[in-house]
Amino acid sequence: MGIFDRFKNDDSKAWFDKGKELERLAKYEEAVACYTKALSIEPNHSDALNHKAKALSNLGKYDESIKCYDKLTRLTPNDAGAWANRASILLKLDFPRYDEAMFCVDESLKLEPNNFLAEFTKGCVELRHRKFDEAISAFDKALVINPNSIDALECKAFVSSNIGKHEEAKKCYDKIIKLNPKDAKKWADRAVILINLQKYDEAMFCVEESLKLEPNNFLAEFTKGSIQYNLGKYEEAEKCFDKIIKLNPKDTTAWTHKGRTLRKLGKLGESIQCIDESLKLEPLPNLMRNRPPGMFNSGTMISYEIGRSIAHLGINRYEEAKECYNEINKLCPDDYQVWVRLGHILNRLGYLGEADKCYNEVNRLNPDYYHDHIKKKDDPLTVLKFRFASGEITEEEYILMKKKLKD
């Protein structure tokens, strides 16, 4: 007779052992039922609580998992693993409890300074709080404890890349590829890092390796298109984005980048259609909400509307371009570059008073913009507006000089 047949209904150990066996077989629902039965017989069975929490986590039932860890940390307050596990689950809730997770991390590290999960979770919390150096430090400590943790390497690469440390990110992916050379996604991720370093030949090699392993890998195909775009091979780039759209017509990123590519090819009407399709599938406010915490980059996120705006400008549809930038301004009111572009559009439309307000905003947000950029590139009237906005000339001088320019 096997383990499943020879235990008594009131034997908590037998129920616990049965639960572990089912958990090993990835039968988590049945395992939870066994652990629940064990706990009904012996409510303070700490191992049963721990395993029930893990099984519930594997089922995505994080709220129930937390309840188990709440009781477990009360029963065994000196168990570093319980504190670390509780911290990890707190980050997986629909509304993550970051401060509480950091408290658990600190408790765990007091008890066990070399606890990998605690350091890794600490890095995730620091990332959420946009403390990027602290996040990297935590991931580094986690990697000292477990040098072959792909999760920690990926997280370090992610943070490093987003703060411009692309060489550090590349080193992480070099090791990841050595550890897991058959993972198509990892090859594609490495290619993205190499694009940031403008190492396009190496990036293309990674893309091809990824596509050998997984021919319909969206990220690899998208990255291939990005490489072709950066090399000025716009027709080849368009083919890549078309392939992604064929595989998944609801891929907003592919529609957006196809639109950007078509603009480079001078197909402005088609470009607008692609950007509109992208925004129809996922409106800009949703994109802003879905951005990973701490990684917001307005220049990246508003490229959807900006791409459409530039296409409108290319066919002299300034009113529509103005609406695009108005939408961007609602979402990114402190982005001076958006105010610059909106000011230029309003100038062309003849809304000079509104344009002046935009240039005043630019001067408020970036007082050096006029000196660093405008003098070199813009028309005399725009330069004059910025000189007035920056206080370089008086209102009387501004009116007089503007009249002379128009005459």
N, C-alpha and C positions, 0 to 999 in steps of 0.2 A: 504493500500500500504506500502511496505517495504522501507528501506533506499535506496535500489538500484533503485527504480522506481521514487522517488519524488524529485530528485535534478536537478538543471539546469546545462546546459553545461558550463556556466560561473561562477559556484559556486565552488570556490576552497575548501571551507570547506566540501561541499558534496563529492567532489572527494576524499579529504583526509580521511573522515570518511569511505567511501567505501573501500579505500585502507587498512585502519586498520582492517576492518572486514575480508577482504580477507587474510590479513597477519595472522590474528588469526586462519584462517582455513588452514594455510600453503600453500595458493595459491600465491606464491611469485611473479611469473611472472605477474599475473593479478594485484597484489598489486602494483608492480613497475609501471605498465601502469597508474594506478590511481594516484599515487604520481607524476608521470611525468606530467599528465594532470593538477593536482593542481598547480604544479610549473610553468607551462606555463601560468597560469592565475595570479599567485602570486609568482614571482621568488624568493622572499626572505622569503618564508614560511618555517621557521626554523624547525618546527615539521615535515613537509613533507620531507624536506631534510634528517632529522635524520632517519625517518622511511624508506625512500627509500634506504639509505645507509645500514641499517640493513637487509632489504629484499634482496638487491643485495649480501650482505655478505652470507646470507643463501643459495643463488644460486651459491655461489663460485665465484662470479664476483667481486673479490677484487679490481681490478684496477678501476672499475667504482664506487665502494663503496668509495674508497679513494677520488675520485673527489668530491663526495658529502660532505665528511668530510672536505676537503680543504675549500670549500665554507662556510660550517657551522661554522668552527672555525674563519673564517674572519667575519662572521655575528654576532656570539655570542662568542667573545674571552674570556668571563668570565664564560663559561659553562664548568665546570670540566668534566662532563660526555662526552662531545663532544671530548675533548682532549684525554681522556682515551680510548674512542672507536676508535679514529683515531690511537692511538698507537697500540691497539690490532690488527687492520686490517693490519697495516704496517708489522707485523710479519707473516702475512699469504700470503704475495705476493710471487710470484715465486722466486724473488730475494729480500728477506726481507731487510728492511731499518732500521737496528738496532739503529744506532745513532739518526736518526730522531724520532724513537719510544721513545727513552729515553728522548729526548727533550719534546715530548708530555706528557710523564709520569710526568716529573718535573713540567710542566705547570699545569697539572691536580692537582698534590699534593699541589702546592702553593695555589690553589683555594679551595681545599677540601682535607685536610690532611688524612682523613679517607676514601678515595675512594678505594673500594676493587679492582676494575678492574685495576686501576692505579698501585697499589702495586703488584698485581698478574703479570701484564705485565712487571713491573720492574724486578721481579724475573726471568722471562723468558729471558729478555735482559742480565741480569747479568750472567745467565747460559751460554748464547751464548758466552759471553766474558770470560768464564772460571773463573769467580769470584764466586766461589762456596759458600763461607761464606756469601757474600753479597746477593746471590740468596736465601739462606736459610733464612736470615734475612728478606728479602722482603716477602717471603711466610709466615713467622711467623706473620708479620704485617697484611698480608691479612687475616690470620686465626683468628687474634684478632677481626677483623671487621666482618668476617663471619666464625665462628668456624666449621660450617658444610659443607664447600666447599670441595667437593670430588676432584675437579681439583687441588686446592691448596695443599690438603693433598697428592695427588699422586705426584705432582711435588716436594714437599719437600722430600717425600720418595725416589723418583728417584735420587735427588741430594745427599741425605744423604747416600744412598747405594753405589753410585759411588765414594764417598770419604771415604768409609770404616765405616761409622757410621750406621751400620746395626741395632743396637738396636733402634735408632731414627726412622729409616725407618719402623721397625716393629710396633712401637707405632702408626705411621700414619696409617698403614694398619689395626691395631686393631680397630681404630676408623672408618675407611672406612667400614669394615665388619659390625660393629654395625649399621652404617647408611644405608647400602645397602646389607643385608645378602643374597639376591636372585640374586646377580650378579656373574655369574660363573667366569668371568675374574678376578674379584677382589680377589676371593679365590685363583685362580692360581697365581696371582701376589704376594699374601702374602706368598704362598709356596716358591716362588723364594727367597724372603728375608730370610725365615727360613733356606733354604739350605745354604745361606751365613753364617748363625749363627751355622751351623752344627746341627740344631735341626730337624733331619730327620723324627722322629715320628710325630711331629707337622706338618711338611711340608706334609707328606703323608696324614694326616687327611684333610688338606686344599685341596689337590688334589682330594681326594675322594668326598668332598663336591662339588667341582667344576664340577666333572664328573657326579654327581647326577643331577645337574641343567642343564648340557649341555654335554651329553655323547660323542660328537665328538669335544670337546674343544681341539684344537691343543696345546695351551700353557700348559694346565693341563696334557695332555698325555706326552708332551715333558718333563715337570717337573718331572712327575712320573718316566720317563726313567732316568733322571739325578739323582734322589734319589737312584734308584736301582744301577746305576753305582757307585755312591759314597759309597754305602754299599758293593760294590764288587759283586753284583748280576748281572753279565754281561749278562747272558742269558735272564733274565727278562727285563733288559734294552733294549736288542735287540728287544724283542717283542713289546715294546712301540714304538720304532723308526720305526719298520716295520708297525705298525698300522697307524702312521702319514703318512708314505710314501704311504700307500694304499689309504688313504683319499686324499692326495695331493702329487702326484709324483714329483712335482716341488718344494717341500720344501727343500731348500738348507741346512738349519740347521739340519734337520732330517738325511739327507744323511751324513753330516759331523760327527754327533755324532754316527750314526750307524757305520761309518768307525772307529771311535775311539774305540768303544765298541768291534768291531771285532778284532781290534789289540790286545786288552786285552785277547781275547779268542784265540789268536794265529793264527787267520785266516788272514794272512797278505795280501795275494793276493786279497781277497774280500775287505779288508780294503782299499787298494789302489783304487779299482774300485769305492767304495762309495765316497771317497774324490774326485776322478776325476769327478764323476757325479755331485757333488756339485759345483766344479769349472767350469764345463761346463755350468751349469745353471746360475751361477753368478760368473764371474771371480773375482779374488781377488781385482783388482783396483776398480771395481764397489762396492765391499763391503766396501772398504776404504772410497769411496765417500759418501755412504749411511749411514755411522756411524753418530749418533746424534752429533751435534756440541758440542765440549767441553768434550765429553765422550770418546775420542779415547784412546784405550788401546792396544798397539801393541801386547802384549802377547795374548790377546783375538782374535784380528783380524787376526793375521798370523797363528793361530792354524790350519787353513785349509791346508796351505802348509806344516806346521810343521808336522801335522798328517801324511801327505803323505810321508814326508821325513823319519820319524821314521819307517814307514812301509817298505820303501825301504831299510833302513839300516838293518831291521830285516831279510831280505832275500838277504843281501849283494849286493844290487843294488845301490852302492855308487855314480855312475855317475848321476843317476836320482835324488838321494837325493841332490847332489850338485846343480843340476839345480833348484830344489825347493828352496834351500836357496839363490841361486843367485837372484831368483825372489823376495824373501822376502827382500833381501838387497836393491833392487831398491826402494822398498816402505818404508822400515824402516832402513835407513842407519845409524841411531844413536842407534840402539838396540844392545848393546854389546853381549847379549846372542846369537843372530843370528850369530855374528862374531865368537863366541866361537865354535858353532856347525859346522859352515862352515870350520873353521880351523881344527877341528878334522877329518872331512870328507876328506879334502885335504891331511891331514897327511896319512890317510889310503890308499889313492889313490897314494901316493908317490910324490905329488906335494908340496915338502917341502918349496920351496921358496914362493909359494902362501900361504901356511899355515902360514909362518912367518909373512907375511903382515897382515893376519887376526888377529894374536895374537898381533901385534903392534896396530891395531885398538882397540882391547879389552882394551889394556893398556891405550890407549889415552882416551877412553870413560869411563873406570872404573879402575883407577889405583889400587884400593884395591882388585880387583878380584883375583889376584894371591895369595895374602896373605890369603884371606878369604876362598878360595875354592880350587884352583888348588893343593896346597901343600897336601891337604887331600885326593884327589880323583883321580888325573890323573897319567898317566904313566911317568916315569923319563924323557923321551925325551920331552914331552909336558911341564913338569915343567921347564926343561932347557930352552926351547924356551921362556917361560914367564919370566924367570930370566933375559934373555938377553934383551927381549923387555922392561922390567921395568928398565933396566940400572943397575941391581944388579951385573952383570958380564960383562966383556969387550968382544969384538968380538973375540979376540984371545983366551980368556978363554972358550968362547962358542964353538969355533971350536975344541979345544983340548978336552973338556969334552964330546962333541958329538961323537968324534972319539972313545973315551974310551968306551962310552955306546954301540956303534956299534960293537966294538971288543969283 
